[in-house]
Amino acid sequence: MYDSILYIKQVFVREQKEFKVIQMKWKSFEQKIKKLWQINYNLQSQYKIKNYVIKAAGKCSIFLICVFFCF
């Protein structure tokens, strides 16, 4: 009787340790996902800014060409 209770306790302790390891791995995985989302957001922001700059430069160059030919 005592042996079976001791065995159950050992199994329970081992399962708890494995669960803690899995929790730690999951937290690490969550941190990596957050980093990837941050990188993705930054890249999208840079892409949008780049497009705005290109559009603004295009409009500015068209304006300068019009001014040059008008005067």
N, C-alpha and C positions, 0 to 999 in steps of 0.2 A: 504494500500500500504506500509506504513512505517513498519507495523507489519511483513509483509511477508519478507521485506528486512532485518529486524532485525533477524527474524528467520533463514533466509539463512546464515547470518553472524555467528550466534551462532552455526549452524550446521557445517559451514566451520571451525570455531575455534576448535570445538570439534574433527572434523576429523583430523585437523593438530596435535592436542595433541596426539591422538591415533596413528597417523603415527610416531610421534617422539618416542613414547613408543616402537612401533614395531621396529624402527631403532635401539634403544638401545638394545633391546633383540637380534636382529640379530647380532650386534657387539659382544655381549657377547657370542653368539653361535659360531661366527667365531673364537673368541679367544680360546674357548674350543676345536674346531676342530684343530686349530694350535697346541695346547698343545698335543692333541692325536697323531698328525702326528709326532711331535718331539719325543714323547715317543716311537712310533713305530720305528722311524729311529734309536733311541738309542738302542732299543732292538735288531734290526737287526744287528747293528754294533757289539754289544756285542756277538751275536750269531756267526757272522763271525770270530771275534777274537778268540772266544772259539774254533771254529773248526780248525783254523790255529794252535793254541797252541796244540790241541790234535794231529793233524797230525804231527807237528814238534816233539812232545814228542815221538810219535810212531816211527818216522824215527830215532830219536836219540837213542831210546832203542834198535832198530834193529841193528844200527851201533855198539852200545856198546856190544851187545851180540856177534856180529861177531868178534869184536876185542878181546873179552874175550876168545872165542873159538879158535881163530887163534893164540893167544900168550899164 
